[in-house]
Structure formats: structure tokens, C-alpha cells
């Protein structure tokens, strides 16, 4: 069976990635898969959300921060790097079993302000930014570890950039993508459609 080359897009969340794969070298986005990839499954909470644990956060309630918050975070993030590389390696093998050859990746990024550790731990909103940054860094490390070429794409202008490439309005592109939900996808939100557009842009550039 001939393999289909795909470009894969990733969007970081707290401990997991939203993932969309599109066919390579197509005139417009052609999504073939959309899924959730848990990077730190079955791991203790300090690995899954180290900034929350270091800051003493349990949902929206904060207690005393960890006595050595920085050491906890450094240890956890090193472990996250290892686990993410394992998960992406398994992900690549699973794709190969489905006849999909993963040839390149794109990581969606934002324009968030980088806060100091003290500022991050003091604010629940900042905690979530820090957790997302950690997952993005672990994903970068994992992509390099498995030798997968990748680029980064500003999430905020992804749909507008892809729409301009196709001579469409953003609304027109989104409507087109809505109709292209992969058969195996459990959900197909605007986030997934944005990731698909980013993966297609990366594929076109490659």
C-alpha cells in the first residue's frame, strides 16, 4: 500500500496536544486526522502540571507554594521532555501503521508575555500560560529528539494567512474547512481547523 505523506500541526494544552494531520502538497487543506495526544499520561500531578503544584494551586484555590518551587519545576520539565519524545515516537509509529508518513510538523505559538517564576506562581492565569509554555518546549524537544523538521506558526494570524494564500476570506476558508472534518475525528472545532490551516501552510512552504 502506498503511503500518504502528511504534515502535522500541534497546539499545546495543559499536559496534552491537539493534533491535526493534513495531506502534503495539496492545493488546499485536506485534513486526514484530528486527535488528542496526552503527553504525560498516568504521571503524577507534579509532572502533568508542575507550575500548579509548585505554586500551591488546586483549581482556583492557592495554598502555600512548594518550598523549593524552582527545583520541582526544573525536574518536572526535564521529565516532560523525555515523556514527550516517547509519545511522539509512538505517534509516528501509529501513523505509519495507518499508511501515513509523517514528513514535517508545525507548532502553533502565541504572543504571550513571559513572566518571572514568582509572577507566574502568584497568578492562576499566569500559571496556565507557564504550563502551556512548558508543553510547547517539551514538544520542541521531542520533535528534535525524533529528528522531525518543524516550524512555528503564530496562531493568531494563521487563518488569515492561509485564506490569503487561497484567495478566500477567513470566513470562507473556515466554512470550507468545516466540511472537511476527518471521518475519525471526535471533534472538529475552530481550534482544529486553525491547526489544519497551519499544517497546510507548513506543507506548502516545505
C-alpha positions in Angstrom: 0.0 0.0 0.0 1.4 3.4 -1.0 1.9 5.7 1.9 0.4 9.2 2.1 2.8 12.0 3.2 1.3 14.2 5.9 2.1 17.4 7.6 1.1 17.5 11.3 0.1 20.5 13.4 0.2 20.8 17.2 -1.5 23.1 19.7 -0.3 22.9 23.3 -2.7 22.5 26.3 -2.1 21.5 29.9 -0.4 18.2 29.6 -1.6 17.4 26.1 -1.6 18.4 22.4 -4.4 19.0 20.0 -3.2 17.4 16.7 -4.3 17.6 13.1 -2.7 16.0 10.1 -3.2 17.2 6.5 -2.1 15.7 3.2 1.2 17.1 1.9 1.5 19.1 -1.3 -2.2 19.8 -2.0 -3.7 22.9 -3.5 -5.9 23.4 -0.4 -6.0 21.9 3.1 -7.0 18.2 3.1 -7.3 17.0 6.8 -6.9 13.3 7.3 -6.8 13.0 11.1 -7.6 15.0 14.3 -6.9 13.8 17.8 -5.8 14.5 21.3 -2.3 13.3 22.3 -1.7 13.0 26.0 1.9 13.6 26.6 2.2 12.8 30.3 -0.5 10.1 30.8 -0.5 8.2 34.1 2.1 10.6 35.6 1.8 12.2 39.0 0.4 15.7 39.2 3.8 17.4 39.6 4.7 16.1 36.1 1.4 16.9 34.5 1.1 20.4 35.9 4.3 21.3 37.7 3.6 25.1 37.9 0.3 24.4 39.7 1.9 22.2 42.2 4.9 24.5 42.7 2.5 27.4 43.3 0.3 25.5 45.7 -2.7 25.8 43.3 -5.7 23.4 43.5 -8.1 24.6 40.8 -8.7 28.3 41.8 -7.6 28.0 45.4 -4.0 28.7 46.3 -2.3 27.3 49.5 1.4 27.6 50.5 3.8 27.3 47.5 6.2 24.4 47.4 9.3 25.2 49.5 11.6 24.6 46.5 9.4 25.5 43.6 12.2 26.1 41.1 13.8 22.7 41.7 10.4 21.0 41.4 9.8 22.7 38.1 13.2 22.0 36.6 13.0 18.3 37.5 9.4 18.1 36.1 10.2 19.8 32.9 13.2 17.6 32.2 10.9 14.6 32.7 8.3 16.2 30.4 10.9 16.4 27.7 11.6 12.7 27.9 7.9 11.7 28.0 7.0 13.9 25.1 9.7 12.3 22.9 8.4 8.9 23.8 4.8 9.9 22.9 5.7 11.5 19.6 7.8 8.4 18.6 4.8 6.2 19.3 2.5 8.6 17.5 4.8 8.4 14.4 4.7 4.6 14.5 0.9 4.6 14.8 0.6 6.9 11.8 2.9 4.6 9.8 0.7 1.6 10.6 -2.2 3.6 9.1 -0.3 4.2 5.9 0.6 7.8 6.8 4.2 9.0 6.5 4.8 12.0 8.8 7.2 14.3 7.0 7.0 17.6 8.8 5.4 19.5 11.7 4.2 22.9 12.7 3.8 24.1 16.3 1.2 26.9 17.0 2.5 29.6 19.2 1.1 32.8 20.7 2.3 36.2 21.7 2.0 35.8 25.4 4.1 37.9 27.8 6.9 35.9 29.6 6.6 36.4 33.3 9.1 35.7 36.1 8.7 32.5 38.0 7.4 34.4 41.0 4.9 36.3 38.9 3.7 33.1 37.3 3.2 31.2 40.5 1.3 34.1 42.1 -1.5 34.2 39.4 -3.8 31.4 38.3 -4.0 33.0 34.8 -0.2 33.2 34.6 0.1 29.6 35.8 -1.7 28.4 32.7 0.5 30.4 30.4 3.5 28.9 32.1 2.1 25.4 31.8 1.4 25.9 28.1 4.9 27.2 27.5 6.3 24.1 29.2 4.3 21.8 26.9 5.4 23.7 23.9 9.0 23.4 25.0 8.6 19.7 25.6 7.1 19.3 22.1 10.0 21.2 20.6 12.5 19.0 22.4 10.6 15.9 21.3 10.4 16.9 17.6 14.2 17.5 17.7 14.8 14.2 19.5 13.0 12.2 16.9 14.5 14.2 14.0 11.3 15.7 12.8 11.7 19.0 11.0 9.2 21.6 12.2 8.4 25.3 12.0 6.4 27.6 14.3 3.3 29.5 13.3 1.6 32.4 15.1 -1.8 31.1 15.9 -3.5 34.5 15.8 -2.9 35.1 12.1 -3.0 31.5 10.8 -6.4 31.5 9.3 -5.9 35.0 7.7 -2.6 33.9 6.2 -4.0 30.6 4.8 -7.1 32.4 3.5 -4.9 35.0 1.7 -2.9 32.2 0.1 -6.1 30.6 -1.2 -7.7 33.9 -2.3 -10.5 33.4 0.2 -12.0 35.3 3.1 -11.3 33.9 6.6 -15.0 33.1 6.9 -14.9 31.3 3.5 -11.9 29.3 4.5 -13.4 28.3 7.8 -16.6 27.2 6.1 -14.6 25.1 3.7 -12.6 23.5 6.5 -15.8 22.8 8.5 -16.9 20.5 5.6 -13.6 18.6 5.7 -13.9 17.0 9.1 -11.9 13.8 9.1 -14.1 10.7 9.5 -12.2 9.5 12.6 -12.2 12.9 14.4 -14.2 13.0 17.6 -14.4 16.8 17.4 -13.7 19.4 14.8 -13.6 22.8 16.5 -12.3 26.1 15.2 -9.1 25.3 17.0 -8.7 22.1 15.0 -9.5 24.0 11.8 -6.8 26.5 12.7 -4.3 23.8 13.3 -5.2 22.3 9.9 -4.6 25.6 8.2 -1.2 25.9 9.9 -0.2 22.4 8.9 -1.2 23.1 5.3 0.8 26.4 5.3 3.8 24.5 6.6 3.4 21.8 3.9 3.1 24.4 1.2 6.2 26.2 2.3 8.1 22.9 2.5 
